Amino acid sequence: MTAVKDMIAFIDDQRQVYGVEPICKVLPIAPSTYHAHAARRADPAKLSARARRDMALKPEIVRVFAENFEVYGVRKVWRQMLREGFGVARCTVKRLMADLGLQGVIRGKPVRTTVQDKAALTCR
């Protein structure tokens, strides 16, 4: 999905110089895809139900995360939202927290799965 977003951003930057259709002939994107994306940006009512719900939930997730000293992980943010009356799935909270770049604090030492052998690096 990020490739499409990158192409749309490129078209936005260059559309005044070259136009949408000539750029779309070179890039692997249909002009209708670009125009549909631009219409959704201009009118949020044209967004999918999931996208509209995500837009409504993201500020609430950020608020719950900030109110709890930015240490709550997915499970605790989800449980707090359920207590506050938001009917949201845990996997949705996980996806939106990842989109927002939010991560809870992990207790203890970080897990080290391998220990590097310095002698093995100098093989001939």
Phi, psi and omega per residue, in radians:
M1 nan -0.528 -3.127
T2 -1.180 -0.506 3.109
A3 -1.127 -0.695 3.114
V4 -1.154 -0.731 3.120
K5 -1.107 -0.657 3.106
D6 -1.153 -0.729 3.119
M7 -1.144 -0.701 3.137
I8 -1.153 -0.682 3.078
A9 -1.111 -0.694 3.102
F10 -1.120 -0.759 3.126
I11 -1.100 -0.708 3.097
D12 -1.025 -0.709 -3.124
D13 -1.222 -0.641 -2.984
Q14 -1.834 0.004 -3.024
R15 -1.168 -0.511 3.121
Q16 -1.219 -0.516 -3.104
V17 -1.481 -0.842 -3.004
Y18 -1.911 -0.445 -3.045
G19 1.642 2.791 -3.051
V20 -1.286 -0.865 -3.040
E21 -1.101 -0.772 3.107
P22 -1.099 -0.625 3.104
I23 -1.164 -0.716 -3.119
C24 -1.186 -0.441 3.069
K25 -1.183 -0.567 -3.139
V26 -1.453 -0.743 3.138
L27 -1.478 2.684 3.112
P28 -1.437 1.081 3.129
I29 -2.516 2.435 -3.141
A30 -1.423 2.518 3.094
P31 -1.014 -0.591 3.136
S32 -1.132 -0.574 3.088
T33 -1.125 -0.773 3.121
Y34 -1.108 -0.814 -3.091
H35 -1.140 -0.656 3.093
A36 -1.129 -0.715 3.121
H37 -1.138 -0.724 3.122
A38 -1.142 -0.650 3.125
A39 -1.162 -0.673 3.112
R40 -1.176 -0.617 3.093
R41 -1.162 -0.682 -3.089
A42 -1.292 -0.617 -3.088
D43 -2.234 1.780 -3.117
P44 -1.067 -0.315 3.105
A45 -1.172 -0.358 3.133
K46 -1.481 -0.072 3.095
L47 -1.226 2.770 3.085
S48 -1.197 2.856 3.136
A49 -1.069 -0.685 3.125
R50 -1.116 -0.761 -3.135
A51 -1.135 -0.694 3.101
R52 -1.135 -0.728 3.116
R53 -1.148 -0.704 3.099
D54 -1.060 -0.723 3.123
M55 -1.104 -0.584 3.127
A56 -1.353 -0.574 -3.078
L57 -1.442 -0.532 -3.074
K58 -0.991 -0.819 3.112
P59 -1.105 -0.569 3.119
E60 -1.216 -0.687 3.103
I61 -1.134 -0.758 3.110
V62 -1.091 -0.709 3.139
R63 -1.102 -0.845 -3.141
V64 -1.079 -0.742 3.133
F65 -1.084 -0.772 -3.113
A66 -1.232 -0.670 -3.136
E67 -1.137 -0.384 -3.126
N68 -1.874 0.660 3.007
F69 1.036 0.428 3.085
E70 0.973 0.640 3.100
V71 -2.011 -0.272 -3.108
Y72 -1.198 2.424 3.024
G73 -1.615 -2.928 -3.077
V74 -1.042 -0.838 -3.043
R75 -1.099 -0.764 -3.099
K76 -1.273 -0.632 3.065
V77 -1.109 -0.761 3.124
W78 -1.065 -0.809 -3.141
R79 -1.099 -0.698 3.115
Q80 -1.134 -0.694 3.118
M81 -1.153 -0.652 3.067
L82 -1.117 -0.706 3.107
R83 -1.106 -0.552 -3.134
E84 -1.472 -0.029 3.048
G85 1.712 0.158 3.081
F86 -1.507 2.122 3.077
G87 -1.518 1.581 -3.057
V88 -2.352 2.519 3.129
A89 -1.412 2.653 -3.141
R90 -1.112 -0.666 -3.137
C91 -1.152 -0.521 3.077
T92 -1.199 -0.756 3.100
V93 -1.089 -0.716 3.131
K94 -1.069 -0.812 -3.130
R95 -1.103 -0.765 -3.106
L96 -1.247 -0.634 3.074
M97 -1.121 -0.660 3.083
A98 -1.143 -0.724 3.092
D99 -1.066 -0.668 -3.120
L100 -1.427 -0.180 -3.124
G101 1.349 0.441 -3.138
L102 -1.672 2.397 3.127
Q103 -2.549 2.392 3.128
G104 -1.283 2.932 3.123
V105 -1.431 2.444 3.141
I106 -1.855 2.239 3.126
R107 -1.360 2.702 3.024
G108 1.433 -2.994 -3.129
K109 -1.385 2.658 3.057
P110 -1.188 2.581 -3.123
V111 -1.351 2.230 3.063
R112 -1.950 2.021 -3.080
T113 -1.524 -0.473 3.136
T114 -2.355 2.661 3.064
V115 -2.031 2.175 -3.070
Q116 -1.267 2.358 3.090
D117 -1.691 1.959 -3.087
K118 -1.129 -0.557 -3.124
A119 -1.198 -0.524 -3.116
A120 -1.247 -0.353 -3.119
L121 -1.297 -0.420 -3.070
T122 -1.770 0.721 3.104
C123 -1.424 2.657 -3.103
R124 -2.086 nan nan
